[in-house]
Every structure is written in structure tokens, then in C-alpha cells.
């Protein structure tokens, strides 16, 4: 089942009642107090809190985490700044943690090789689809990626990809602090990261312990690893938004609503069409099978 993404961009009071998330807003129409709106907790996958005047009870947070919901908080610039996930998400979590921790270096290098191959392949497909740019070099790099990507073909492919993806925007480079549509990419990647982290927890894995990323200050290294082949799906969505609204675009409410469709974007995985959120669950389940020795390949989506 596809879980819902709930976005709150205005003052609201969120509480729990009989297994329902109760949403109360201060606005009224002048005819008395506003009516409460409810959503079943088990139907929610991601909650985004994007206003300083949002209150949420401890009971509501507990229930959301119990159903493995990712809760994203935003800063004063209304950009995602925090991610809250449950401490456990699988009945055999201790065993799964041990298998993940004990994964050998050769295995982790092979998994990273597969990840970068999938990422570059998806970038090539999206670049060709959106811009008709030449991608033969990128397809050649996919075949040249070695275990652990010691030649850093990921960076070479990224430089070529971003040079051509928004080629009609003067001065564009992929920089979190750069000119639009970097703001849209930042927001979209934050949503994607939450979806992947949520799926990792559901598969009983530690989002902190990566197969490649290992920044000591990063609590979601594995999520950052596994989301790499999914990034081009966000890029395509941002490209289409810019095509409709122009390049110098503000991250306003209507644009955020479009970006909130990321969990339901259609992808192809295992030869079948699937919403991105469901595909993420398949990817993280296959990752655990690699750690447990049941498989040697991660299942990634294709563009």
C-alpha cells in the first residue's frame, strides 16, 4: 500500500485520538471553531512540518513512529532540517544489525559499484529523455565502474550530467547554495532521503552505517548511499517543473506540492512499474539479502 505524505505549511495542532492523527487549524470562517480533520495513522508514510507554529503531541509522535512514519521538520527558511525515524522497524532487528555491521569490505565495495552503475545509467537515461544530449560517454562509464569506484567515475559522470542537464541556465552548477533550481533539488532530495531512510528502518537496517559514505557527523550515511540511483527521478521532476514555470523559480507552496509527489513517482524495478516508495522497500529488502548472503545484487529502479 502506498503511504500518504502529509505537508503542514500553516499553524496547526496535531494530536492523537483512537488511532487517528487529529489535525486542528486555528483558522475559522467566523461561524465558530474549525472542525477537526483526521487521518488514519497507519496510512501515513511521511509528515512534513513546515511552520514554526505547529504543535504536535507526544502521543501523536509515538503513534507515527510506531507505524514507521518519517517526520521531517523545516527551518526558518522553510527547508528540511531534521528527520525523525523509529529506533526499530523489524522483528529480527538485532540479527539484521549484526549482519550489516559484519559485512566485508569486498562486499561493500561491490555494492557500491552496483549503486554507481545504476546511478550513472539512470542519469544517462534521464539526460537523453529531457535534453536529447549525447550520452554515449556515460553509458560507456557504466561498464567501466570497478569495485568501490576507485576511478571516481561517479564524479566524472556527475560533472558531464549537470553541465548538460540545465545547459540553458546561465551559470548553473549543482550547488546546494547555488541559483535556482538548486532550491527545488535540495527540497526534493530531502524528501527522497526520508523515503529511503524509512525503508531502511523497515528492513531492519541501520541508516547510519553506510556502504560508502562514512562522514562521522552524518546520521544517514546508508540512506545517502542507497538514494543515489533514485536522484535522477527527482531531477526529472524538477526539470519538468522548470519547463512549466520557468527557471528562476521560488520554492512556494504550489511547487512544494508538486515535489511532494516524489514518493508516488512511477519507476520501473524488476521489470515492473511501481511507485517510488514501494520500489524503495524492494531496494532495501534486497540490500539486506546481500548482507545475509542470500543475494549478491541490490535491486535498483531504472528510468
C-alpha positions as CSV (number, residue, x, y, z in Angstrom):
1,X,0.0,0.0,0.0
2,X,1.2,3.5,-0.9
3,X,1.6,5.6,2.3
4,X,0.4,9.2,2.2
5,X,2.7,12.2,2.5
6,X,1.2,15.0,4.7
7,X,2.5,18.5,4.4
8,X,1.8,21.2,7.0
9,X,2.7,24.7,5.9
10,X,0.4,26.7,8.2
11,X,-0.2,26.8,12.0
12,X,-1.7,23.6,13.2
13,X,-2.2,21.5,16.3
14,X,-1.7,17.7,15.8
15,X,-2.8,15.2,18.3
16,X,-3.9,11.5,18.5
17,X,-7.3,10.1,19.0
18,X,-8.4,6.5,18.6
19,X,-5.6,5.7,16.2
20,X,-6.2,8.8,14.1
21,X,-4.0,11.8,13.6
22,X,-6.2,14.7,14.5
23,X,-5.5,18.0,12.6
24,X,-6.8,21.2,14.1
25,X,-6.1,24.5,12.4
26,X,-6.7,27.9,14.1
27,X,-8.4,29.5,11.0
28,X,-12.2,29.9,11.2
29,X,-14.8,31.1,8.8
30,X,-16.4,33.3,11.6
31,X,-19.1,30.7,12.4
32,X,-17.4,29.0,15.3
33,X,-14.3,26.9,15.9
34,X,-12.8,25.0,13.0
35,X,-13.8,21.3,12.6
36,X,-11.1,18.7,13.2
37,X,-9.7,16.7,10.3
38,X,-8.5,13.2,10.9
39,X,-6.2,10.8,9.0
40,X,-5.6,7.1,9.9
41,X,-2.0,6.8,11.4
42,X,-1.4,3.6,9.5
43,X,-1.9,5.3,6.2
44,X,0.8,7.9,6.7
45,X,4.4,7.4,5.4
46,X,5.9,10.9,5.6
47,X,4.9,14.0,7.6
48,X,6.5,17.4,6.8
49,X,6.2,20.1,9.5
50,X,7.0,23.4,7.7
51,X,5.8,26.2,10.1
52,X,7.1,27.4,13.5
53,X,3.6,27.5,14.9
54,X,2.9,23.8,14.6
55,X,2.3,21.8,17.8
56,X,2.3,18.0,17.9
57,X,1.7,15.9,20.9
58,X,4.0,13.2,22.2
59,X,1.2,10.7,21.7
60,X,0.9,11.6,18.0
61,X,4.7,11.4,17.5
62,X,4.8,8.0,19.2
63,X,2.0,6.6,17.0
64,X,3.6,7.9,13.8
65,X,6.9,6.3,14.7
66,X,5.2,3.1,15.7
67,X,3.9,2.8,12.1
68,X,7.4,3.7,10.7
69,X,6.5,7.2,9.6
70,X,9.3,9.6,8.7
71,X,8.7,13.1,10.3
72,X,10.6,15.9,8.6
73,X,11.0,19.3,10.3
74,X,11.9,22.5,8.5
75,X,13.9,25.6,9.5
76,X,13.1,29.3,9.4
77,X,13.9,29.3,5.6
78,X,11.3,26.5,5.3
79,X,13.8,24.0,4.1
80,X,14.1,20.5,5.6
81,X,16.5,20.4,8.5
82,X,15.6,17.4,10.7
83,X,14.4,13.8,10.2
84,X,12.8,11.7,12.9
85,X,12.6,7.9,12.5
86,X,11.8,5.0,14.8
87,X,14.6,3.2,16.6
88,X,13.3,-0.2,15.5
89,X,11.4,-1.3,12.5
90,X,11.8,-5.1,12.2
91,X,11.2,-8.1,14.5
92,X,14.7,-9.5,13.8
93,X,16.5,-6.2,14.0
94,X,19.4,-7.4,16.3
95,X,20.3,-10.1,13.8
96,X,20.0,-7.7,10.9
97,X,22.2,-5.1,12.5
98,X,24.9,-7.7,13.1
99,X,24.8,-8.9,9.5
100,X,25.1,-5.3,8.3
101,X,27.9,-4.5,10.7
102,X,29.8,-7.7,9.8
103,X,29.6,-7.1,6.0
104,X,33.0,-7.5,4.5
105,X,34.9,-4.7,2.7
106,X,34.9,-6.5,-0.6
107,X,31.1,-6.9,-0.4
108,X,30.6,-3.3,0.4
109,X,32.8,-2.2,-2.5
110,X,30.8,-4.5,-4.8
111,X,27.5,-3.0,-3.6
112,X,28.9,0.5,-4.2
113,X,29.9,-0.5,-7.7
114,X,26.4,-1.6,-8.4
115,X,25.0,1.6,-6.9
116,X,27.1,3.9,-9.0
117,X,26.4,1.8,-12.2
118,X,22.7,2.2,-11.5
119,X,23.0,5.9,-10.8
120,X,25.0,6.7,-13.9
121,X,22.7,4.6,-16.0
122,X,19.7,6.4,-14.7
123,X,21.4,9.8,-15.2
124,X,22.1,8.9,-18.8
125,X,18.5,7.9,-19.5
126,X,17.1,11.0,-17.9
127,X,19.6,13.3,-19.6
128,X,18.7,11.8,-23.0
129,X,15.0,11.9,-22.3
130,X,14.9,15.5,-21.1
131,X,17.5,17.2,-23.3
132,X,18.4,14.8,-26.1
133,X,22.1,15.4,-25.2
134,X,24.7,12.9,-26.2
135,X,25.0,10.1,-23.5
136,X,27.3,7.6,-25.2
137,X,30.1,8.5,-22.9
138,X,28.0,8.0,-19.8
139,X,26.9,4.6,-21.0
140,X,30.5,3.6,-21.5
141,X,31.3,4.8,-18.0
142,X,28.6,2.5,-16.6
143,X,30.6,-0.5,-17.9
144,X,33.9,0.9,-16.6
145,X,32.9,1.3,-13.0
146,X,35.1,-1.0,-10.9
147,X,34.5,-2.4,-7.4
148,X,34.5,0.5,-5.0
149,X,34.6,3.0,-7.9
150,X,38.3,3.8,-7.3
151,X,38.4,5.9,-10.5
152,X,35.6,8.1,-9.2
153,X,33.5,7.7,-12.3
154,X,30.6,8.9,-10.3
155,X,32.1,12.4,-10.1
156,X,33.1,12.4,-13.8
157,X,29.5,11.4,-14.8
158,X,28.0,14.0,-12.5
159,X,30.1,16.8,-14.0
160,X,29.0,15.9,-17.5
161,X,25.4,15.3,-16.4
162,X,24.9,18.7,-14.7
163,X,26.8,20.6,-17.4
164,X,24.2,19.4,-19.9
165,X,21.1,18.9,-17.8
166,X,20.4,22.6,-17.3
167,X,22.6,23.9,-20.1
168,X,20.2,26.7,-20.9
169,X,20.5,28.3,-17.5
170,X,23.5,30.7,-17.4
171,X,25.9,30.0,-14.6
172,X,24.1,26.9,-13.3
173,X,26.1,24.4,-11.3
174,X,24.9,21.8,-8.9
175,X,25.5,23.6,-5.6
176,X,23.1,23.4,-2.6
177,X,23.6,27.2,-2.1
178,X,23.5,27.9,-5.8
179,X,21.0,29.6,-8.1
180,X,17.5,28.0,-8.8
181,X,16.6,25.3,-9.4
182,X,19.1,24.1,-6.8
183,X,16.5,25.1,-4.2
184,X,14.0,22.6,-5.8
185,X,16.6,19.9,-6.0
186,X,17.5,20.4,-2.3
187,X,13.9,20.1,-1.2
188,X,13.3,17.1,-3.5
189,X,16.4,15.2,-2.3
190,X,15.4,15.8,1.3
191,X,12.0,14.1,0.7
192,X,13.8,11.3,-1.2
193,X,16.2,10.8,1.7
194,X,13.4,10.5,4.2
195,X,11.7,7.9,2.0
196,X,14.9,5.8,1.7
197,X,15.7,6.1,5.4
198,X,12.2,5.0,6.3
199,X,12.5,1.9,4.0
200,X,15.9,1.1,5.6
201,X,14.4,1.1,9.1
202,X,11.5,-1.1,7.9
203,X,14.1,-3.6,6.5
204,X,15.8,-3.7,9.9
205,X,18.9,-1.8,8.8
206,X,20.9,1.0,10.4
207,X,20.6,4.1,8.3
208,X,23.8,5.4,9.9
209,X,26.2,2.7,8.8
210,X,26.9,3.2,5.1
211,X,28.5,1.0,2.4
212,X,30.4,4.1,1.1
213,X,29.5,7.3,2.8
214,X,31.1,7.5,6.3
215,X,31.0,11.1,7.5
216,X,31.3,10.9,11.3
217,X,28.7,13.7,11.6
218,X,26.1,12.1,9.2
219,X,23.4,10.0,10.8
220,X,22.1,8.8,7.5
221,X,25.1,7.6,5.6
222,X,23.4,4.4,4.3
223,X,20.3,6.4,3.2
224,X,22.7,8.7,1.2
225,X,24.3,5.7,-0.4
226,X,21.1,3.9,-1.4
227,X,19.3,7.1,-2.7
228,X,21.9,7.8,-5.3
229,X,20.3,5.8,-8.2
230,X,16.9,7.4,-7.2
231,X,18.1,11.0,-7.6
232,X,17.6,11.2,-11.3
233,X,13.8,10.7,-10.8
234,X,13.8,13.8,-8.7
235,X,15.9,15.6,-11.3
236,X,13.3,14.8,-14.0
237,X,10.5,16.1,-11.8
238,X,12.4,19.4,-11.2
239,X,13.2,19.7,-14.9
240,X,9.5,19.4,-15.8
241,X,8.5,21.9,-13.1
242,X,11.0,24.4,-14.5
243,X,9.8,23.7,-18.0
244,X,6.3,24.7,-16.9
245,X,7.2,27.6,-14.5
246,X,10.5,28.9,-15.7
247,X,14.0,28.6,-14.3
248,X,14.1,31.4,-11.8
249,X,11.5,29.7,-9.6
250,X,10.7,30.2,-6.0
251,X,10.0,27.3,-3.7
252,X,6.4,28.3,-3.0
253,X,3.5,26.3,-1.8
254,X,2.4,25.1,-5.2
255,X,5.9,24.0,-6.1
256,X,6.3,22.1,-2.8
257,X,3.0,20.3,-3.6
258,X,4.5,19.1,-6.8
259,X,7.7,17.9,-5.1
260,X,5.6,16.1,-2.5
261,X,4.6,13.7,-5.3
262,X,8.1,12.1,-5.2
263,X,7.0,9.1,-3.1
264,X,4.4,8.2,-5.7
265,X,6.5,8.8,-8.8
266,X,6.3,5.8,-11.2
267,X,9.6,3.9,-11.6
268,X,10.5,0.6,-13.2
269,X,12.0,-2.1,-10.9
270,X,12.4,-5.8,-11.6
271,X,10.7,-5.3,-14.9
272,X,7.5,-3.9,-13.4
273,X,6.1,-0.4,-12.9
274,X,5.9,0.7,-9.3
275,X,5.5,3.8,-7.1
276,X,8.9,5.0,-5.9
277,X,8.1,4.4,-2.2
278,X,7.3,0.7,-3.0
279,X,10.4,0.4,-5.1
280,X,12.5,1.8,-2.2
281,X,11.2,-1.0,0.0
282,X,12.2,-3.6,-2.6
283,X,15.7,-2.0,-2.8
284,X,16.3,-2.0,0.9
285,X,14.9,-5.6,1.3
286,X,17.4,-6.7,-1.4
287,X,20.2,-4.9,0.3
288,X,19.6,-7.0,3.5
289,X,19.7,-10.1,1.4
290,X,23.1,-9.1,0.2
291,X,24.2,-8.6,3.8
292,X,22.8,-12.0,4.8
293,X,24.4,-13.9,1.9
294,X,21.1,-14.7,0.1
295,X,22.0,-12.5,-2.8
296,X,24.8,-10.5,-4.4
297,X,22.9,-7.8,-6.1
298,X,20.8,-4.8,-5.0
299,X,17.6,-4.3,-6.8
300,X,17.5,-0.7,-8.1
301,X,14.9,1.0,-10.3
302,X,15.5,2.0,-13.9
303,X,14.4,5.3,-15.6
